[in-house]
């Protein structure tokens, strides 16, 4: 090639080279963006130290209440029962394929979060409210909400009270170092009412003080008050006032820093909520059901590889539901109409029920 021809072509060569470089740069930039993963792809979850430890020991360590009727208590055979207990068993089934592979660790209000941070438990499933302080500065992570509660008051029917506003000047038993104590102070301050706080170290001590008539009322989450009432000598002589003075979203807690394990807990809970919405009962989960509903098929592990995204087996959600039923079955058996507490679903009803509640499962897809 002559020098003159090369000279004439040089600008075009340089232009083509620059365009190629820009194309490759754009391609590299697009490559940095994670493409959506199809359900059929061979995917696996990032390593989870907690999940690995659970699988090595063959057991889930689940923190629960020391003894709260309907939620976590031991029966006359020493077996753990209750709403939170059933979620622990569902999680063990999802992770290990065995609902009985659980060690229940009873924890006090004061010790519960430290037990999560220190690794004494893999998950805390105990009536603990999701607040900003706990979420941001306590070194723990919330996996969702499995019970929407609120703080109330229980009084003796003999007082003939119809509203908490009539408690002006009353002695009120409350658990110390709790959101209940803070909510109580806020509520009375806003209304310009006086009260005498009778602060006890724990829920059980507050209930016992109320039973001894050391106070005129006891305040706690409404679900805890309903449980406490069943333990009193004459439950019918006590009433829970209609006032609900706070929002208490209760849910499972894990350690911060192990996002994959938190995701396992979150999606197991969501799977149980979704199962109720889709009519996937315990009986269905234990059968050879081959649902035609694509949502149910994904939940049951018939389509997709969603278990692999969590480091679990394909049928993880089916195993969770088979352990003790879907969310509604767990609720009714332990705290609902089929239990001594007889609590209404209320806010804990499915979003599409009549009347609707706040239970809304994230989609598995």
PyMOL commands that set and color helices and strands:
alter all, ss='L'
color gray80, all
select helices_A, chain A and resi 3-32+49-57+83-96+112-117+132-137+157-159+164-167+179-191+203-211+222-231+235-237+259-278+282-286+294-300+306-310+316-324+327-334+346-348
alter helices_A, ss='H'
color red, helices_A
select strands_A, chain A and resi 60-65+73-74+80-81+102-107+123-124+140-142+147-149+151-156+170-175+195-200+217-221+238-240+248-250+253-255
alter strands_A, ss='S'
color yellow, strands_A
deselect
rebuild
show_as cartoon
